[in-house]
Amino acid sequence: MSFKERWNALFRPNYIQFNIGGDAPTDVLNYSASQLYATQENLRAVVDFLSNSIAQLPLKVYVRNEETERQRDRNSEAARLLWRPNGDQTAYEFFRGLAIEYFVYGSVYCWVFRDADSPSGWQIRLIPSGWVTDSEYRNVYAPESIRVQTQSGLATDIPRSEFVQFRTYSPGNPGGYVSPISALRQTLQEQIEAGNYRKQLWKSSGRLNATLTRPANVQPWDDETRRKFITAFREAWGPGGSKAGSIPLLEDGMELKPFNSSFKESQWAESVKLSRESVAAAYGVNPSLIWHTETQTYASAKDNARALYAECLGPVLQMFQQRINSFLLPMIGADPDTYVEFDLTEKLKGSFEERASILQSAVGGPWMTRNEARADNNLPPVDGGDDLIVPLNVIEGGQASPTDTHMDEQEPMTIQHGENCSCHIRLKDGPKRMRTGPKREESERMAETLRAFFKRQSESVLPKLGAKAARWWDQKRWDAELADDLEPVIDDVADFHGKQVAAAIGAEYNTAATRKYLRLVAEGKAAAINENTRKELERALEAGEEDEEDTPAHVFEVRSGDHSDTLGKAIALSVAGWASTHEAPEQAAYQGIERRVEKVWITGDNPRPSHALMNGETVPIDEPFSNGAFWPGDDNLSEDESCGCNCQTEILITEG
């Protein structure tokens, strides 16, 4: 019998079966892995999340020519097969099914056979482990053949040369496998019992959650009278009763005594949380990726999402790749230099800024032509759009990219090392040039200072708001505390950049002369930040509980996340600009050192149109740029012009 005939006989039954779920099982220990997946929502959520995350990644085929050279393969049998595994599934659907079978059963077989009607000449089909009724082993490590029987009752034997198995490892049984669900049966059983208990509460005779009592001094009921009253009461006020929801009229001194059996008292919430955490732990995934937790912040959510493909799915993806490279590709006669690899960059497409920043830092400058960018946005090409535009502040062998925050060596040049500075650049036959933007670690330190402050502030303010306290905000306290936190960081940033520029001019930088002014800067920044926080909290309070995304807790979550990063960069940029382009030259002039000092506006990545037009603009050190600012991030600029600005200035020092 040919492959096609065997396939038609096995996988084309005369009926279609629909799985529509049903009631939860009463005894988990007697249910199969597939039944648990179909009925347990927490297990289903974790498995589907991981499977969708894997299926979203394109599996690309490459041919290795040299150790560092590879070429994308789109036309070979292997590439066509993985792009269209069979006549019924796309690549996404196939790998999603593969991942679900793997996560549910711990093992899945793929039947590979020739098919002249397919684009690749091959087909690959999933064979769930539940269909494998028997296996023939010649050694303890892998079956030589498997017997497959579908739900229609048809069966066939498939030799090892025609299937690839993806499986977990079973300790003490190297040829077997273990489903992750095996470790969850006790936890799932407890969750089912809790669900059955809640169902019994709703099916009980009284929706009032109350008891009926009769006085002891009235005529007692006989059994028949008691039975008739209970039956009549349940028919009237029980589920579906004609008087359900109304107030019963009682006689003979009877009393209705309500009682409450809350979810808290029955530990329902705790059991749900335990079940979710246990299921997530069995699959090595952080539960906050799937379910929102009380302790989750915006920053932690981003970190957890980054860790998904590193710590959680990384080992599984590596196993899938190696099994395909080692067994599937040789089975279909692929070139020995051919291999497959999941494209993890697909996940970065959801964050264009992050993806662009990574690529720009990797290549050292702009990496796309205008026509390439237009094609990526489904726009037609334009004349001259195939030339790569390189900004003036990017020089090969000099600054690595427009996103750098300090000045590296440029050619041709000589380097002068001065006291308390890293390096000063002297171009041959030209002025000294120094980049003045803050270092990355300075911005990060400023952001961490703000993050710690917002955490401390939230721990004080949120309980007062929850208790509806009249005085929940203390502006003076928060302004003083934040100014105290910011001041040492501001001092360090100003000292570093001020000393560098002063040494390049040939002056001494007096840090003591800056302290009063920098304290005022810290106080001003603190007051502005706290005022904005107060306004955001008041706006959230006005919104009430109707908008779950607009709550005081959410305000602090955002403030300790992206807002801390943005504010930290802005403060560091402003302080570094002030020390470099104002204070250091002013102190040099006061010391009688005559140098011609100018400053150049250097546009950052993804600039505002108004800032992009200023790129390369040069003015004397004591004059403002055309937008009225003395340095990027200057408080003279409006919030629309300064917020998020990552431009820099370059100092030009000419011998006097």
N, C-alpha and C positions, 0 to 999 in steps of 0.2 A: 504494500500500500504506500503511495507517495505521501510526501509531507502535506500537500494540499488536501488530499483525501482524508488523511488522519486529522488534520485541522478541522475540516468541515464536519467530520463525524463527531468530534469531541466538543467543539465550541459553538455549534449551530443547532441548539435544541428546537423543538417545535412549540415551545411556550416561553413566555417572559415572566419572570418573578420580580415583583416589586417589594422592597423592604420599606415598611412605613413606621418602623419603631414599635411602640406599644408600651404597656405598663412596665415599670422597673421590675427586675427579677426579685423574687423573695429570698433566694439563697444564692449569693454570689459564688460560693464555692462550687456550685454545680453548673455555672454558666460559662460558655466559651468566651474567648477574648473578643470575638466579633460581636457577641451579644452585649458584652459590657461596653464596647465602643459605641454601640447603637443606642444605649439607654442611659449612660452616665455622662452628664453634661460636662463635668470637670475634665474627665478623661478625654472626651470628644474635643473640648476646647484646646487642650494642650497638643494633642496629636494633629489636629487640623492646622493649628498655628505653625508648628514645626514643618509640617508637610508643605503647606503653602509657601513658607519661606524658602524651602529647598527648590520647589518647582519654579519659583519666580526667577531663579538664577539660570541664565542660558548655559548649556553645556556645549562648549566650543571645541572643535577639532583642529589640531595644529600638527605641522610637520617640522621637525627639528632638523635644520640644515647644519648649523654649527652649534657650539656650546652656548653662544649668546645670540643666535639668530634663529628665528622661527617664523613660519608663514602660516597664515590662517587657511585652513582647508575647507572648502565649501562644496566640492564636486565629487569627492571620492564616495565609495560605497558606505564607508563608516560615517561620513558627514551626512549623507542623505538618509541613512538609517536612523541616526539619532535625531535628525530634524523631523522625520516622519516615521515613527517606530512601526506603525501598522496602518491599515486602512480605516481604522475607527478612532484613533486617538492622535492628538497633537503631542508635541514633546512635553508641554506643560502637564497635560492630563496624564500622560504615561508616568512621568517622574513623581507627580503627586500621588498617584496610585501606588507606585513603588515605595514611596516613603511611608504612606499610611500602612501598607502591609508590613513593612519592616518594623515600624513603631508599635503596631498592635500585636503581631505574632512573634516578632524577633527574628523572622526569616521570611524570605520570599524568593521564588524561583522565576527565572525568565527563560522562556522557550524561544530559541533562535533557529529559524529554518529559512530555506530559500523560497522565494516567491517571485516568479518571473513577471508578474503583473505589477509589482511595486516599483517605485522610482529607483530604489537602491538595489533591487534584486533580492532583498531579504525582508523578513518580518521578525519582530520580537514581541512576545506576548507575556503578560504577567500570569503566573500560576500561584495563587495563594497557597500558603502552607496547609490551610484547612482542606485543600483538595488532594493533597498528597496522602494516599492511604497506605503505601508501603514503599520501602527503600531497600535496595540491594547494596551491601557494603563489602568491598574486598579489603579495606583497611578501616581504621577507626576515625579517619579524618574527613572523609567525604564520600557520599554515595556514588556508586557506579551507574545506577539507574533509579528512576522513581516511577511509581505507578500513580497516575493522575485520574481521579474520578470526579466528574462534575456533579452538580445537583440534579441533573437529568438522568444520572445513572450510567452514562457512557464513560468508558475508561480506556486508557492507552498507556504504554510503557515508553518512557523517554530516556535515552541513554545519556551519559555524562557529556558526550561530545556535542549535545544539542541544547544544554541548559547552562545558565550561570546562576549561582546562588549567592544572595546577599544575606548575611546572618550575624547574629550576636554570638558571643562565646559562652559556652556552658562549662563552668568549672568542673573538672573531673570527667568531662565527656566531650572531648575536642571535636567530635563529629556531630554534636547536637547543637541546640540553641535554646535560649531562655527568653520568654516574653517579658518585657518590663512590667506587664500587668500582674505577673505572678506575685510581685512584692506589694501589690496594692489591694489585694482581695479583702484583707481584713479592714482596711480603711474604707473601701467602697461599701462593705457590708454595714459598717457603722453609719455611713451616710444614708444608705437605703432604709435602715431602721428608723433614723430620724425623720426621713420623708414619710414613711408609713405612719409614724406617730402623728405628724401634722395632718395627714389625710384622715386619720381617725377623729381628730378634733373637729374637722369640718363636717364629717359624716355623723357626728353624734346627734342625739335627738334635740338638744336645745342649742339654738344659735345664741342664746343669751349668756352662756357660760355661767350658769347659776344652779342652785339647788332649791328644792321645794321642801318646806317643813310644815308639820301640823302640830298644834299644841298637844301636850300630853293629857290634858283634862277633857278632851272631846271624845265622842264615841269612836273607838278604834274601828278600822276597816278590816273586813275579812279579805281573804286572798282574791276572791272574784271581784270585789269592788275596787281594790288596789290595781288589779290588772286592767280593768276597764278604764280607770282614770288615766293610767300611764299611756295606754293605747290612744285614748282620745286626745291627750295632750300632745303626744308626738305627731299624730296626724294633723293637728291644727297648727302647732308652732314649730314642728320639725322642718327639715329641708323640704321645700316644695309644698309645705302646708298652706292651707287657705288663709291662716292668720299669722304666717311667719313674718316677723319683724314688728308686729303689733304688741301691745301690752296686755297680758292675760288678766282676767278678772277672777280673783280667788275668793273662796268661801271658807266657812268653818275656822276662821282665824289662821288660815294658811299664810305663810310668808315666803317671798322669793328673795333668796340671798345670793347676790352676784359674787363671783370669784374670777380671778384672772390667772391664766396660765400663759405667761408671756414667753416669747421666743428666747428672751434673755435667761428666764428661769429654767427653761429646758435646754439651755446652752446650744440653741440652734445656730446662732451666728458663729460661735466658736467652732462648732463641728464643721460648718461650711468652710471656714478659713483653714482648719486643719486638713480637710480633704483636698482643698486646692493646693496647699503647700506640699502635701505628701505626693500628689500626682506630679506636680512640677519638679519636685526633687528627684523622683524616679527617672525623669527624662532629662535632668540636668539643666533645666531652664529656670530663669528667675521669674517667679510668679507675677511680679509687678509689670512684666512685659505684656501679660495677658489680662490681668485684673488690676484695677487701680487700688493702691494701698494708701492708708492714712499717712504713712511716713514718706511717700514718694514725692519728690520734687521734680521740677522741669529738668534741672541739671542731672539728677540721678537717672531720669528716664532716658536722656540722651546717652549717658554712659552705658546703661543696660542694653540699649539698642545696638551700640557699637560692639558690645561683648557678645551679642547673639551669634555672630558668624565667626568669632574667634574661639571662645571657650566652649560654647554650647554646640553649635552645628559644625564647627571646624573638624572634629574627629569623624563625624558621620560623612561629611562631604569628602574627606580624604579617603575613607574606606570605599565609598561609591566610585570615586575616580580610579583607585588602584584596582578594584575588581574589574572595572570596564577595561582598563589598559592591559591588565595581565591576562584576562580570560576572554572577554567579549571580542576585542579587536583581533587577536590571533585567530579566533574561531571563524571570523568572516574573511580572513586572509588579508588584513590591513598591513601596510608597510611597517616594518619594525620601528621606524623613526616617527610614526604617527602616535599621538597621544591626545587625551581629552582633558579638559580642565574647566571647572565651573568659573564663570565670570562674575567675581564678587563686586566689580565696579557697577553692576546693575543696581545694587542697593544704594549707591551714592547718587543716582540720578534723581532721587527724591529731594536731595539737598544740593542745588546747583552751586551755591556759594562754597560749600565744603569741597565739592568735587573740583571746582575751578581752582580753588586755593591749593589743593594737593597737587594738581597737574602743573600749575604754574611754578610752584616751588620745586617740583621734580625736574622740569626742563630749564629752569633759570630765566624765564621770560615769557612773553606771549606765545601761545602754542596753537592758535587757530587763525586762519585768514578770514577776512570778512565773508567771502563766498562760502567757506565751510560753515561758518556760523549761520548764514542765511539758509543754507541747505538743511541744517539741523532744525531750523524753524519753518521749513517748508516754504521758503521764499526763493524767487529766481535770482540768479547771479547778477552782479553789476560789473561794469567795466572797471578794470584795475583792482578788483576785489581779491585777486589771487596772490597779492603781495602781502607778506607778513609785516605788520606795523610794529616797530620796536620803539617804545618811548625813549626820550632823550636821557632819562635817568637809568637806563639799563645798558650796560657796557659789557661786552664779552671779556671775561677775565677780570672784571671789576665787580660791581654789585650783582649779586646772584639773580635777584628779581625785584620788581617794584614793591613787593611786600616786605623786603628786608627792613629792619629797624635800626641798623647801624652801618657805618661805612667800612667796607673792606678795602683791600689794596687795589689800586688801579695802575695801569701802565700808560706812559712811562712815568716813573716817580722815584723818589727816594723817601725813606722813612726816618723821621726824627722822633726819638723817644724822649718824652719829657716827664717830669715828676707828676705822679697821680693821674696818668692818662694811659690809655691802651696804645694808641698810635695817632700820630698827626701826619697828614698827607701833604707832601710838597711836590707838586707837579713840576717837571723840568720846564723852565722858562714860563712859568705860570703861577697863579696864586695857590695858596693852601686851600684845600676843600675839606669840609667836615659835614657829615650828615648828622642832624640833631634830633631825629625822632627817638622816642623811648624804646628801650630794649624790651623784648617780649617778656622776660622775667619781671620787669618793672610793672608792666601792665597786669600780669597775672598776680603779682603780690598785691597790687591795689585792689583787684577784683576779689581776691580771697579775704582781704580786710573788710570789704563791703559785705561779702557773703556771711562772714561771722557776725557782723553787726546786725544784719537783717534777721538772722536766726535768733540772736539774743533779744532783739526787739519783738519778734513775733511771739516768743515764749512769754513775754510780759503783756503784750497788747491783746492777743487772741483770747486768753481766759477772761479778761475784763469785758471784752465784747460779748463773749458767751454768757457772762453773768449780767449783761445789760447795765454795767456800771456807768454812772453819769460822767465820771472823769476817767476816760480810758486812754487819753493822749496827753503826754507831758512834753510839749515842744522844747522847753529849755533843757530838760534832762537829755533828750535825744540829741539835740544840737551839740551840747557839751561833750557827750560821750562819743559821738561820731567824729567830732573835730579832734578829740584826743586820739582816736584810733588812726585817723588819716594823717595827722601831723608828722609823725616819725617817717612814714613812707614818703610823704611829699618832700620832707627835708632831704632824704637820701637821694631821691630822683634829681632834685635841684642841684645838690652838691656834686653829683657825678657829672652831669652835663655842663654845669657851670665851670667846674675845674678843667674839663677837657678844652673848652673854648678859650678860657683864660690862659691856659698853658700854651695853646697854639698862638695866641696873640703875644705872649711873653709877659703876662701879668700874673699876679697872685690873686687867688679867689678867696675872699673873706666870707666864710660861712656864717659867722656871728652876725654880720650886717644884714643877713637875709631872714633871720628867725622871726622877727616881729611881723614882717610882711607875710611870710609863709603861714604864720599862725592865723592871720586874717584870711588868707586863702582857704585854709582848712575850715575855718568857721563859716565862710561864705558857701563853700561847697556843701558842708553838712546841713546848713539851713535850707538850701535849695532842694537837696535830696529828700530831707524829712518832710518838707512842705508838699512835695509831689507824692510821697507815700501817704500822707494824711488825706490828700484829695482823692487818691485812688481808693482808700479805705472808705471814705464817706460815700463815694460813688457806688461802691459795692454794697454798703448798708442800705442805700436808697433802692437798689435793685431787689433787695430782699432775697428770699430763698427760691424765687422763681427761676433764676438763671444759675445753674450749678457751676458754670464757668466764671461767674462774676461774684466771688465771695471773698471775704477778708483773707481766708487761708490761701486762696488762689493768688491774691495780690502779693502776699509774701513769697509764694512759690516762684512767681515770675521775677520778683525783685531779687531774689537770691539766685536766679538762673541767668537768663540772657541780660537782664538789666545790670547785674553786677559786672558782667564782662564788658558791656558797652560803656558804663560809667567809669570803670577802672581804666579802660583805654583812653577815654576822653580826659580824665584828670591827669594821667601820666603824660599824655601828649601836650596838654596845656602847660604843665609845670616844666617839662623838658624844653618846650619852646621859649618860655619866659626866661629860664636860666641861660639858655644858649644865645638867644638873639637880643636879649635886653640886659640882663643883670651882668653877665660876664663882660660884654663890651663897655657897659657903663663904668664898671669898676676899673677896667683897663684905662679908659679915658681919664678917670679921676686920678690914677697913678701917673699920668703924664705920658703914657705910651701911645705914640701916634702910628696907627696902622689904618690903611684903607680897608674897611670891613663892609661887605655887602651880604645880602641874603637872597637866596633863590627859592621860589616856591616849587616844590616837587610834588606832583600829583600822585596819590596812592592808587591802589587797584579799585576798580568799580567806582570812579569818582562821580560827584555831582557834575552836571554840565558846566556850571559856573566855575567850579574848581578845575575841570579839565582844560578850560580855556586859559587858565592862569599858569599852566605847566611851563616852567622855565622862566617865569617872570622874575626879573632881578631889580632890587631896589636897595638904597643905602640902609645900613643896619638900623638907623633910628627913624626910618620912615615907614608908614604902613603900606601894605600891598594895595592893589586896586580895589579889593573888596572891603577895605577899611580895617583889616586884621593885621596885627604886627607879627603874628605867627599862627600856624594852624591850631585850631582849638581855642583861640583868643576869645575872652568873654565879650569882646566888642561885637562879635558876630551874633546873629540871632540863633535861636535854637534850631531852626530849619537848616541853617548854614553850618553849624558846628557839631550837632549831634551825629555821632558815628563817623566823623571825619578821620581818615587815616593818612592824610597828606603829611609831608615833612618839609623842613627847610634845610637848605645847604648853605653853610657859611663860607664865603670867599674872603680870604685874608691876603692882602697885597702889602708887600714891604713899603713902608712910608718913606 
